[in-house]
Amino acid sequence: MSSYVRRKTPGDTEWFVHDRFGMFIHWGLYALPARHEWVKNREMIPDEKYDLYFKHFDPDMFDAKEWARRAKEAGMKYAVLTTKHHEGFCMFDTAYTDYKVTNTPAGRDLVREYVDAFRAEGLKVGFYYSLLDWHHPDFTIDSRHPLRNAPNIEELDRGKDMHRYAEYMRNQVRELLTNYGKIDIIWFDFSYPEKGKDAWESEKLIELVRSLQPHIIVDNRTGIEQDIWTPEQYQPTHWLTHPETGEYLTWEACQTFSGSWGYYRDETSWKSPEQLIKMLITNVSLGGNLLMNVGPTSRGYFDDRAVAALNEYGKWMKYNNRSIYGCTMAEPDLLPTVPKSCRYTQSEDGKRLYIHIFDYPFRFLEISGLAGKVEYAQFLHDGSEIKFTEGKVDHFSQGRTEDETMVVFDLPVVKPNVIVPVIEVFLK
């Protein structure tokens, strides 16, 4: 078993740290303008103008079963869908507002279809729920609100009550955790200096969540530490640890194929297939998960760029997922041996080490510190043997110092047709 002891969590994170890879789905009215999910904020759009998107939301090509199939084929094991984003629009049939999907031309509960389809594919199901709400009549105007530059903010805020808003959130969360069966993750987003746990009444909110579904995984963005820590849009360089105790945390980096979360028609900053695969590997090599986002179009399908990116994950994961599922950071005695050009993951039982080759060498991969530890080695993608020598190099090495701790893997001169080749090492 892995020697890394994670900080104890209230919810069930055992499946989470095994599965490692999930799909984030940001979908809402912002898919119509297709200019970033914060378009209402960025362009300071008032409700009366933004209501045009509500009037015309008609995802006639939405097929939750196809979404689930694409997620599964990409190697993803769980998903998290935006049930309500900052715009306040609800993708489910809630009893507490008319600002919901069943009152648009869509005319049906899309969260229900998502839950049923993903659950049918054997995927774990999660809900994202925004703590912000730029539409709710009790949500006070702050620096992140679309009306932040209005000349009459005091007048607009008169009579608003954040306590009523916090109760509204609890009522909706009760619906989400009562009406859709077992939910594996709830992802709240987010606290900031002007509004934190007191504004959200986070203690009451978390207490409600735990009373309804005690097993559920809860993120840490309500301002109260819970199960998972969620670095966003950057790549951690170490296993996240608790700032006070130093314990290893359960963490998940959330990332995007491009620069935004919602569908952005004109965006060009799409990550390369190599970047995408390396992000997943790097996270797992540091004891973390990857939640990779898709932003569907307003008609309800994944556009070609998103499909192409998912396909790249699928092609790699089909043959190499053994180095991801059930794996974590390599044991401490192995970490000093990691070449700069590689990333290690190791099976939880410690029996297999996976060497991910980020920069493919010419013929030989030399790793100091592994001698005496390797029983057998093979490429993971095809199970073909990789020969190796220990304590010496059997190639031209005039003038070099012998290293008794070294293992030299003899690789094909030409890189296999795999974005990141993986050597599966069976340890003694």
URGIKA-V256683 format. One record per pair of residues at least 4 apart in sequence whose C-alpha atoms are under 6 Angstrom apart, sorted by the first residue. I is the first residue (numbers start at 0). J is the second residue. If there is no record, write none. Layout:
i->[I | I]
j->[J | J]
//
This chain:
i->[0 | 0 | 0 | 1 | 5 | 5 | 6 | 6 | 6 | 8 | 10 | 10 | 10 | 11 | 17 | 17 | 18 | 18 | 19 | 20 | 20 | 20 | 20 | 21 | 21 | 21 | 21 | 21 | 22 | 22 | 22 | 22 | 23 | 23 | 23 | 23 | 23 | 24 | 24 | 24 | 24 | 25 | 25 | 25 | 25 | 26 | 28 | 29 | 30 | 30 | 30 | 31 | 33 | 33 | 33 | 34 | 35 | 35 | 35 | 36 | 37 | 38 | 39 | 39 | 40 | 43 | 46 | 52 | 56 | 57 | 57 | 58 | 58 | 58 | 59 | 60 | 60 | 61 | 61 | 63 | 63 | 64 | 67 | 70 | 71 | 72 | 73 | 73 | 73 | 74 | 74 | 76 | 77 | 77 | 77 | 78 | 78 | 79 | 79 | 80 | 80 | 81 | 82 | 82 | 82 | 82 | 83 | 83 | 83 | 83 | 83 | 84 | 85 | 85 | 85 | 86 | 86 | 87 | 87 | 87 | 88 | 88 | 89 | 90 | 90 | 90 | 91 | 91 | 92 | 101 | 101 | 102 | 114 | 117 | 118 | 124 | 124 | 125 | 125 | 125 | 125 | 126 | 127 | 127 | 127 | 128 | 129 | 129 | 130 | 130 | 137 | 137 | 137 | 137 | 139 | 140 | 141 | 142 | 165 | 169 | 173 | 174 | 183 | 184 | 184 | 185 | 186 | 187 | 188 | 189 | 190 | 190 | 190 | 190 | 191 | 194 | 195 | 196 | 196 | 196 | 196 | 201 | 209 | 216 | 217 | 217 | 218 | 218 | 218 | 219 | 219 | 219 | 219 | 227 | 227 | 228 | 229 | 229 | 229 | 230 | 231 | 231 | 232 | 237 | 238 | 238 | 239 | 240 | 240 | 240 | 240 | 241 | 241 | 250 | 251 | 251 | 251 | 252 | 253 | 253 | 254 | 255 | 255 | 256 | 256 | 257 | 257 | 257 | 260 | 261 | 262 | 262 | 262 | 277 | 279 | 282 | 282 | 283 | 283 | 283 | 284 | 284 | 284 | 284 | 285 | 286 | 286 | 295 | 295 | 295 | 296 | 301 | 312 | 313 | 315 | 316 | 318 | 319 | 322 | 325 | 325 | 326 | 326 | 326 | 326 | 327 | 327 | 328 | 329 | 329 | 336 | 336 | 340 | 340 | 341 | 341 | 341 | 342 | 342 | 343 | 343 | 344 | 345 | 345 | 345 | 346 | 350 | 351 | 351 | 351 | 352 | 353 | 353 | 354 | 354 | 355 | 356 | 356 | 357 | 361 | 362 | 362 | 362 | 363 | 363 | 363 | 364 | 364 | 365 | 365 | 366 | 366 | 367 | 367 | 368 | 368 | 369 | 369 | 370 | 370 | 370 | 370 | 372 | 372 | 373 | 373 | 374 | 374 | 374 | 375 | 375 | 376 | 376 | 376 | 377 | 377 | 377 | 377 | 377 | 377 | 378 | 378 | 378 | 378 | 378 | 379 | 379 | 379 | 386 | 387 | 387 | 387 | 388 | 388 | 389 | 389 | 390 | 390 | 390 | 390 | 391]
j->[347 | 348 | 349 | 347 | 247 | 248 | 246 | 247 | 248 | 226 | 214 | 215 | 216 | 214 | 324 | 325 | 76 | 324 | 288 | 75 | 76 | 288 | 289 | 75 | 76 | 77 | 78 | 290 | 78 | 290 | 291 | 292 | 78 | 79 | 290 | 291 | 292 | 80 | 292 | 293 | 294 | 81 | 260 | 261 | 294 | 294 | 52 | 36 | 262 | 296 | 297 | 297 | 262 | 263 | 264 | 263 | 259 | 261 | 263 | 261 | 41 | 42 | 43 | 44 | 145 | 145 | 50 | 56 | 103 | 104 | 105 | 297 | 298 | 299 | 298 | 298 | 299 | 299 | 300 | 113 | 116 | 116 | 117 | 75 | 75 | 313 | 309 | 312 | 313 | 313 | 316 | 122 | 122 | 123 | 124 | 124 | 125 | 125 | 126 | 126 | 127 | 127 | 89 | 90 | 127 | 128 | 87 | 88 | 89 | 128 | 129 | 129 | 129 | 131 | 132 | 132 | 133 | 132 | 133 | 134 | 98 | 99 | 99 | 99 | 100 | 109 | 108 | 110 | 108 | 106 | 107 | 106 | 118 | 122 | 122 | 182 | 183 | 182 | 183 | 184 | 185 | 185 | 185 | 186 | 187 | 187 | 187 | 188 | 188 | 189 | 159 | 160 | 161 | 164 | 156 | 144 | 147 | 147 | 199 | 204 | 177 | 178 | 215 | 215 | 216 | 217 | 218 | 220 | 220 | 220 | 194 | 195 | 220 | 221 | 195 | 198 | 222 | 200 | 201 | 221 | 222 | 205 | 213 | 226 | 225 | 226 | 225 | 226 | 227 | 223 | 224 | 225 | 228 | 249 | 250 | 250 | 250 | 251 | 252 | 252 | 252 | 253 | 254 | 285 | 285 | 286 | 248 | 245 | 246 | 247 | 248 | 245 | 246 | 287 | 287 | 288 | 289 | 289 | 290 | 291 | 291 | 291 | 292 | 269 | 270 | 268 | 269 | 270 | 294 | 294 | 294 | 295 | 296 | 281 | 289 | 287 | 288 | 287 | 288 | 327 | 327 | 328 | 343 | 344 | 328 | 327 | 328 | 299 | 300 | 301 | 300 | 305 | 316 | 317 | 319 | 320 | 380 | 380 | 353 | 346 | 347 | 344 | 345 | 346 | 347 | 344 | 345 | 344 | 344 | 345 | 367 | 368 | 357 | 358 | 355 | 356 | 357 | 354 | 355 | 353 | 354 | 353 | 351 | 352 | 353 | 351 | 426 | 424 | 425 | 426 | 424 | 422 | 423 | 421 | 422 | 421 | 419 | 420 | 419 | 412 | 410 | 411 | 412 | 408 | 409 | 410 | 407 | 408 | 406 | 407 | 405 | 406 | 404 | 405 | 404 | 405 | 405 | 406 | 389 | 404 | 405 | 406 | 426 | 427 | 426 | 427 | 425 | 426 | 427 | 424 | 425 | 385 | 423 | 424 | 382 | 383 | 384 | 385 | 422 | 423 | 382 | 383 | 421 | 422 | 423 | 421 | 422 | 423 | 409 | 407 | 408 | 409 | 406 | 407 | 405 | 406 | 402 | 403 | 404 | 405 | 401]
//
